[in-house]
Amino acid sequence: MESALSKYENQTALSEYLEEFPETDGSVWILGRQHNLKTDKSKLLLDISARLWFTYRRKFSPIGGTGPSSDTGWGCMLRCGQMMLAQALVCRHLGRDWLWERHKKQPEEYHKILRCFIDRKDCCYSIHQMAQMGVGEGKSIGEWFGPNTVAQVLKKLALFDEWNSLAVYVSMDNTIVIEDIKKMCWSPLQSSSGAHGSTLLHRSALSRNKITAGFCSGWKPLLLIIPLRLGINHINPIYIDAFKECFKMPQSLGALGGKPNNAYYFIGFLGNELIYLDPHTTQIFVDLEENGMVDDQSFHCQQAPHRMKIMNLDPSVALEILKQQSLRMFELVQNHPAHWPPFIPPAKPEVTTTGAELIESTDKLFELEEEFEILSV
């Protein structure tokens, strides 16, 4: 009975905005998946509503003890960064084809992912941890972040997240260096209990994400973030096709961007329109329940997805990859450029539009090398 009710409620919610998409023979691409509008519209909307949706919240505990208790007006890019990272974790633990239904029991991994982002100081990727880590990037708590700043914050926070064990690589000067990525992703034998140093991350946040096994080794999944500027004041039209290709890649996690001081999480496109999740809705803070579960109804957007013409996008974005036949937006090189400073894999800091992709093995990395045009320095 519960399953039938869940399906009925989902179909009712979907039917309310099925007509939001035009009747066309064209395809919609959502994070590496293709949907036909005439035959797959319901599946398309289920795919969109399954993405974790993080928005402004109010009435959470003050950040830093005395800071803001709401991120309305300044936290939209942080929320977009949370959405992108959450999609990476969903792909890692549940798979890209996982779908969410209201009132349907979800696996424990889903709840563990969601707990990483609850607005509490002891959750690894909470608004509290992101805002406080941003201080080291020159951003005061309550100040608006850009795509690159969010990428740098996620890279630092991921160092404390031993459960997911992601290697976050943020490209520099529009260049991806394979040699440096391999250094980041290869993890030698190490004890999971060897955390040292004094940090701003609270102990409960760290312990919640500990690896249960005594040792870990091998390849860490790679979260690749590429900050780009695709024009000066406006998107240069020559990049449109290349930008759209990014959403077709199977490893695509979308793009962070939008307009000045107005961030969105872009997850796909229809024609020359981008499809995005909008964080600019203020909802009440949702805390963990006594059993450790989360009421997740407000973490999935069940309204009509937003669309924006690509040419209206601000040229500063953080995104992921580019197929060989598209106009090159960045370089992929084998070796670390000689004129760059030496590459040092990031370590836990001892301190008090973007797009991205998730690569789970060395085989995937080598596949990307073949798919891209490899450039010599």
Secondary structure, DSSP 8 states (H G I E B T S, - for coil): -HHHHHHHHHHHHHHTSGGGS---S-EEEETTEEEETTTSHHHHHHHHHTSB----EES---GGGTS-SB-TTT-HHHHHHHHHHHHHHHHHHT-TT----TT----HHHHHHHHTTSSSTTSTTSHHHHHHHHGGGT--TT----HHHHHHHHHHHHTT-TTT--EEEE-BTTEEEHHHHHHHHEEEEEETT---S--SS-HHHHHHT--SSSEEEEE--EEEEEEEE-SSSS--GGGHHHHHHHTTSTTEEEEEEEETTEEEEEEEEETTEEEEE-----EE-----TTS----GGGB--S--EEEEGGGS-SEEEE----TTS--SSEEESS--TTS-------------BEEEEE-SHHHHHHHHHHS--B--
